[in-house]
């Protein structure tokens, strides 16, 4: 097995001629900053969530099988250079971009923090060190995808989001948004990468309240701590000055809370025990 590359969270290996092995780690990043601390059991949760969702969704995907508690085997394919983001709630970067006038929302949309949108919206980005939001025109101009591919990705991504929201809803969760990636295999577009709490925001329904920061069962817990303590602004200021942001030490209570919530989300949503 030959090492191929490392991402923010997982390491990739060539498994054989037609497949890759994804090894999920306990590493964590937020706002495109990597941290020295790890989140215990995070890799196992991400791995088993990927297995669950790929088996749950009735769309062609690259998943072959789970190889261990932290590894899956997937088919090789040519990944499309676009991240397919679907948003169902007015939250996250959508809020800040709307305030800056960088994105429009449909007439009558409730722009209160965490309000549910009338319909999910497709809000893709580039795939880069710092993802850039794009629309259909930009995606085609940049030759990331064709117009036909963009339309297919938009419809399929929203359909997948709706399917996943039903599963989440039945287990007491709100799936606020979702990031998907797709690739081409044998001339067909299929679902790829992984799906888990690093790719979506998951909120418990019993504590959901419009107008407030939501209780996060995903990586947003770390983002919220960073924002509340001024680190997000420090990261932005450093990048504006052409410097690399310096990651602060994550408090032990945040690390423990993230582990507990990742595990609880998996067990509650899937019905499986870790």
PyMOL commands that set and color helices and strands:
alter all, ss='L'
color gray80, all
select helices_A, chain A and resi 42-56+93-99+136-141+147-170+205-207+220-228+231-240+252-270
alter helices_A, ss='H'
color red, helices_A
select strands_A, chain A and resi 2-6+10-14+19-24+27-30+33-38+63-68+71-75+78-79+82-89+116-122+125-126+173-185+188-192+200-204
alter strands_A, ss='S'
color yellow, strands_A
deselect
rebuild
show_as cartoon
